[in-house]
Amino acid sequence: MSEINPNNTDAILGGQNPPPIDAAVLGGEIGRKQRLQNEKAIARENKFWQNFEYLDGLPDRHAAIFADRQVVNFEPGMEIINPKETAYALREDRGWRYSDAQFSLEDRWYALLQTPRVSEIEALVFGYGICGSDYVKFLVEHYQWFDRLKALFLGDIEDREQMISGLNFGKDISPIISVYPDLEILQIRCGGYSNGLSFSEWWHENLKVLRIESSGLNRSAITSLCQLELPALEYLELWTGSEEYGSNSSIEDVIQIISGERFPKIKYLGIKNCEYTNDVVDELIKSPLMESLLELDLSMGTLNMEGFLKLINSTNINNLDKLNVDGNCLPVSWLSSPRYETITSLYPEILNIKCELTANNQRSCSDRSNRYCSIRE
């Protein structure tokens, strides 16, 4: 190689001076958008929430699938046969529901601890039988038995055995998280009024999914949630609930979530069962989080046509793969023909939506005073 005239195939050693401190060396705005699209493509190929079960009203049955695993009720004496593909559920027998009403949830728990291969279980489901503080006690005191635990569902109840508003956790959930470092999915169903669900400050490296289903979530629970350090979080589902059942939150309490400031890697965002959905939309359409989201779920809320039109006319709406506005306050059954033809003639911008849209089971909300979220009991 000539030092003065290098060939096209020669490797050239660059200078040793570092770039300026404020330099952008990753391709500018075009590079940023390309990296974002690459990240979304990877996330799209790995949508681990594809088979999640969703409520569209009060829980009328127990979970059949949890964390891509079949849910099986654990009975004392049962063998653990396929722990990687099974979520074991612990529930108290109810005379009206089961023919054999001899075992409490606590009985089942201690029987499970004595069962061979218990340490191979990766997913647990807790149903009716004990309150949230006992969940915390059991799981923290016996964490050595479940060193492979990846998924946990607290509060899997049917409405007829326990109203969701009566599910009182009454305790900080964080101790559970601290002793299960491999946990990836945490789902909590809880009530309002005296509900004491909270999180102390903690870091968890592997938690990818946080789902909180509530009839009335206190703002203190949301505030404590926003203190969490969850660098792997990609899926957040939050039911804020009804003021009638204990919710006292407002848009100010969820702004850190909506802005992307708190959990910037979220690909699925659900602000559901909410009494201020229009306010959520007002903030979302300004948020950079809309660039990176794959799915937005505003179902069971109070979204009206004015808020919906703001959302679908926003700059980043077609960056989404899916938009769910089921169970809000839009014109009833407007997605079905011929109503769809009528509504799109009035609002032609609806035709510009490229993402998958679901807008079923709308409720009549004639004025502001009649707007309410779905889960109110």
C-alpha positions in Angstrom: 0.0 0.0 0.0 1.2 3.4 -0.8 1.1 5.7 2.2 0.1 8.6 -0.1 -2.3 6.8 -2.5 -4.1 4.0 -0.7 -6.1 1.5 -2.7 -9.9 0.9 -2.3 -9.4 -2.4 -0.4 -6.8 -1.0 2.0 -7.7 -0.7 5.7 -7.0 2.8 7.0 -6.2 3.6 10.6 -8.1 6.6 11.7 -7.1 9.4 14.0 -6.9 8.9 17.7 -8.8 12.0 18.8 -12.1 11.2 20.5 -15.3 12.8 19.2 -16.7 15.9 20.9 -18.6 15.2 24.0 -21.9 16.4 22.5 -21.4 14.7 19.1 -24.1 12.5 17.7 -22.3 9.6 16.0 -25.1 7.2 15.5 -26.7 8.5 12.3 -28.7 11.5 13.4 -32.5 11.5 13.2 -32.5 9.0 10.2 -30.3 6.7 12.1 -32.5 6.9 15.2 -35.6 6.1 13.3 -33.8 3.1 11.6 -32.7 1.7 14.9 -36.2 2.2 16.3 -37.7 0.3 13.4 -35.1 -2.5 13.8 -36.0 -2.8 17.5 -39.7 -2.9 16.7 -39.1 -5.6 14.0 -37.4 -7.7 16.6 -40.1 -7.1 19.2 -42.8 -7.9 16.6 -41.3 -11.2 15.9 -41.2 -12.0 19.6 -44.7 -10.9 20.8 -44.8 -13.0 23.9 -48.2 -11.7 24.8 -50.0 -13.1 21.7 -51.8 -15.8 23.8 -52.6 -13.7 26.9 -56.1 -14.0 28.1 -58.0 -10.7 28.6 -61.1 -9.8 30.5 -63.7 -7.6 28.9 -65.9 -7.5 32.0 -66.1 -9.0 35.4 -64.2 -12.3 35.7 -66.7 -15.1 35.0 -64.1 -17.9 35.0 -60.7 -18.9 36.2 -57.7 -18.5 33.9 -57.2 -21.5 31.5 -53.9 -20.3 30.1 -51.3 -18.3 32.0 -47.8 -17.4 30.7 -48.3 -19.7 27.7 -48.9 -22.6 30.1 -52.1 -24.6 30.8 -53.5 -23.8 34.2 -54.0 -26.9 36.3 -55.6 -26.9 39.8 -53.2 -28.5 42.2 -54.7 -31.2 44.4 -52.9 -32.8 47.4 -51.4 -36.1 46.2 -51.1 -34.9 42.6 -47.8 -35.5 40.8 -45.9 -32.7 39.1 -45.4 -34.2 35.6 -44.7 -31.3 33.2 -43.7 -28.3 35.2 -42.3 -26.3 32.3 -45.6 -26.3 30.4 -48.0 -26.1 33.4 -49.1 -23.3 35.6 -50.2 -24.8 38.9 -53.1 -23.0 40.6 -53.8 -23.0 44.3 -57.4 -22.2 45.3 -59.6 -22.9 48.3 -62.4 -25.4 47.7 -65.9 -23.9 47.6 -68.8 -26.1 48.2 -70.9 -24.7 45.4 -68.0 -25.0 42.9 -66.3 -28.3 43.8 -67.7 -31.7 44.8 -64.8 -32.1 47.3 -64.6 -29.2 49.7 -62.0 -30.6 52.2 -58.8 -28.6 51.4 -58.1 -25.0 52.1 -55.6 -23.0 50.0 -53.2 -23.3 52.8 -53.6 -27.1 52.9 -52.8 -27.1 49.2 -49.8 -24.9 49.6 -48.0 -27.0 52.2 -48.9 -30.2 50.2 -47.3 -28.6 47.1 -44.1 -27.9 49.1 -43.8 -31.6 49.9 -44.4 -32.8 46.3 -41.4 -34.1 44.3 -40.2 -31.8 41.5 -41.8 -28.7 43.2 -38.5 -26.8 42.5 -39.0 -27.2 38.8 -42.3 -25.2 38.7 -42.0 -22.1 36.6 -45.6 -20.6 36.9 -47.9 -20.3 39.9 -51.5 -19.0 40.1 -53.2 -18.1 43.4 -57.0 -17.9 43.6 -59.6 -17.5 46.3 -58.6 -18.5 49.8 -56.3 -16.0 51.4 -55.7 -12.3 51.2 -52.8 -10.6 49.5 -50.7 -10.3 52.7 -50.7 -14.1 53.0 -49.6 -14.4 49.3 -46.6 -12.3 50.2 -45.9 -14.3 53.4 -46.1 -17.7 51.7 -44.0 -16.8 48.7 -41.3 -15.0 50.6 -41.0 -17.6 53.4 -40.7 -20.5 50.9 -38.8 -19.0 48.0 -36.2 -21.7 48.2 -38.7 -24.2 46.9 -39.3 -22.1 43.7 -36.0 -21.1 42.4 -37.1 -21.4 38.8 -40.3 -19.3 39.1 -40.8 -17.1 36.1 -44.6 -16.3 36.2 -46.9 -15.4 39.0 -50.7 -14.6 39.0 -52.2 -13.3 42.3 -56.0 -13.1 42.6 -57.3 -15.4 39.9 -61.0 -15.4 41.1 -64.4 -15.8 39.6 -66.8 -13.0 40.4 -69.3 -15.3 42.0 -66.7 -16.5 44.6 -65.3 -13.1 45.3 -66.1 -9.7 43.8 -63.0 -8.1 42.4 -63.6 -5.0 44.6 -63.2 -7.2 47.7 -59.7 -8.4 46.8 -57.7 -6.6 49.4 -53.9 -7.0 49.1 -53.1 -4.7 51.9 -49.4 -5.0 51.7 -46.2 -4.2 49.8 -45.7 -6.7 46.9 -42.0 -5.9 46.5 -40.7 -8.5 48.8 -42.0 -11.2 46.4 -40.1 -9.6 43.6 -36.8 -9.3 45.5 -36.6 -13.1 46.2 -37.5 -14.3 42.7 -34.8 -12.8 40.4 -35.9 -14.9 37.4 -39.5 -13.6 37.5 -40.7 -12.4 34.1 -44.4 -12.1 34.4 -46.4 -10.7 37.4 -50.2 -10.4 37.2 -52.2 -9.0 40.1 -56.0 -8.7 40.3 -57.1 -6.5 43.2 -59.9 -4.3 44.4 -60.5 -0.8 45.7 -61.6 1.0 48.9 -59.2 -0.4 51.5 -56.9 -2.0 48.9 -53.4 -1.5 50.1 -51.5 -2.7 47.1 -48.1 -0.9 46.9 -44.6 -1.3 45.8 -41.5 -0.1 47.6 -38.6 1.0 45.5 -36.8 -1.9 43.8 -34.9 -3.0 40.8 -35.7 -6.1 38.9 -33.6 -7.0 35.9 -35.8 -9.6 34.2 -39.5 -8.6 34.7 -41.0 -8.2 31.3 -44.7 -8.1 32.1 -46.7 -6.3 34.8 -50.5 -6.6 34.7 -52.6 -4.9 37.4 -56.4 -5.5 37.1 -58.3 -3.4 39.5 -61.8 -2.1 40.1 -60.4 1.0 41.9 -56.7 1.6 42.1 -55.5 4.1 44.6 -53.1 6.8 43.3 -50.5 5.7 45.9 -50.2 2.4 44.2 -49.6 4.1 40.8 -47.1 6.5 42.4 -45.2 3.6 44.0 -45.3 1.7 40.7 -43.7 4.7 39.0 -40.7 4.4 41.4 -39.8 1.0 40.1 -36.7 0.3 38.1 -37.6 -2.3 35.5 -35.2 -2.1 32.6 -36.6 -5.2 30.8 -40.3 -4.2 31.0 -42.0 -4.4 27.6 -45.6 -5.0 28.6 -47.6 -2.8 31.1 -51.3 -3.2 31.7 -52.9 -1.0 34.3 -56.6 -0.8 35.2 -57.1 2.5 37.0 -60.7 1.7 38.0 -63.7 3.6 39.2 -63.9 6.4 41.7 -67.0 4.7 43.0 -64.8 1.7 44.0 -61.8 3.6 45.5 -59.9 5.0 42.5 -58.7 8.5 43.2 -56.1 8.7 40.4 -56.0 11.2 37.5 -53.9 11.9 34.4 -51.2 13.4 36.6 -50.6 10.1 38.2 -49.9 8.1 35.0 -48.1 10.9 33.1 -44.7 9.3 33.7 -45.9 6.1 32.2 -47.6 7.7 29.2 -44.6 10.0 28.4 -42.2 7.0 28.3 -40.1 8.6 30.9 -40.5 5.8 33.4 -40.6 2.7 31.2 -39.2 3.6 27.8 -39.0 0.0 26.4 -42.7 -0.7 26.6 -44.1 -2.3 23.4 -47.6 -3.0 24.8 -49.3 -0.3 26.9 -52.8 -0.8 28.4 -54.4 2.0 30.3 -57.7 0.2 30.8 -60.9 0.4 32.8 -60.2 4.1 33.1 -62.5 7.0 33.9 -60.2 9.6 32.2 -59.4 7.9 28.9 -59.7 11.1 26.9 -57.1 12.8 29.1 -54.9 9.8 28.5 -55.2 10.3 24.7 -54.4 14.0 25.0 -51.0 13.1 26.5 -50.4 10.1 24.4 -50.6 12.0 21.1 -47.7 14.2 22.3 -45.6 11.3 23.7 -42.5 9.9 22.0 -43.6 6.5 23.4 -46.1 6.3 20.5 -43.2 5.9 18.1 -42.1 2.7 19.7 -45.4 1.1 20.8 -46.6 -2.0 19.0 -50.0 -2.2 20.7 -52.1 0.3 22.6 -55.1 -0.9 24.6 -57.6 1.7 26.0 -60.5 -0.8 26.4 -63.2 -0.7 29.0 -62.8 3.1 29.5 -64.6 6.4 28.7 -63.2 7.3 25.3 -65.7 9.3 23.3 -65.6 10.2 19.6 -63.8 13.5 20.1 -61.0 11.7 21.9 -60.9 8.9 19.4 -60.6 11.3 16.4 -57.7 13.0 18.2 -56.0 9.7 18.5 -56.5 8.4 15.0 -55.4 11.8 13.5 -52.2 11.8 15.6 -48.8 11.6 13.8 -47.8 8.2 15.0 -51.1 6.3 15.0 -50.1 4.0 12.2 -46.8 3.1 13.9 -49.0 0.8 15.9 -49.8 -2.8 15.0 -53.0 -2.8 17.0 -55.3 -0.3 18.7 -58.0 -1.6 21.1 -60.8 0.7 22.1 -63.4 -2.0 23.0 -66.0 -1.1 25.6 -65.8 2.7 25.5 -68.3 5.5 24.7 -68.1 5.4 20.9 -71.2 5.1 18.6 -72.6 1.7 19.4 -71.6 -1.1 17.0 -70.2 1.4 14.5 -67.7 -1.1 13.1 -70.4 -3.3 11.8 -72.1 -2.7 8.4 -74.1 -0.6 7.5 -73.3 1.5 10.6 -69.6 1.4 9.6 -70.4 3.0 6.2 -72.5 5.7 7.9 -69.8 6.5 10.5 -66.9 6.6 8.0 -68.9 8.9 5.7 -69.2 11.3 8.7 -65.6 10.7 9.8 -63.6 9.8 6.7 -60.3 9.9 8.7 -61.2 6.5 10.1 -60.4 5.1 6.7 -56.8 6.2 7.2 -56.2 3.8 10.1 -53.7 1.2 8.9 -53.2 -0.7 12.2 -55.6 -3.4 13.4 -58.5 -1.8 15.1 -61.0 -3.3 17.5 -63.9 -1.2 18.8 -66.6 -3.6 19.9 -69.1 -3.6 22.8 -69.5 0.2 23.0 -71.6 1.7 25.8 -74.0 4.6 25.7 -72.5 7.6 27.5 -74.8 10.5 26.6 -73.0 13.0 28.8 -70.0 13.4 31.0 -71.9 12.5 34.2 -72.9 9.1 32.7 -69.4 8.1 31.6 -68.0 5.2 33.7 -65.4 2.5 33.2 -66.6 -1.1 32.7 -65.5 -2.8 36.0 -67.6 -1.1 38.7 -69.7 -3.9 40.2 
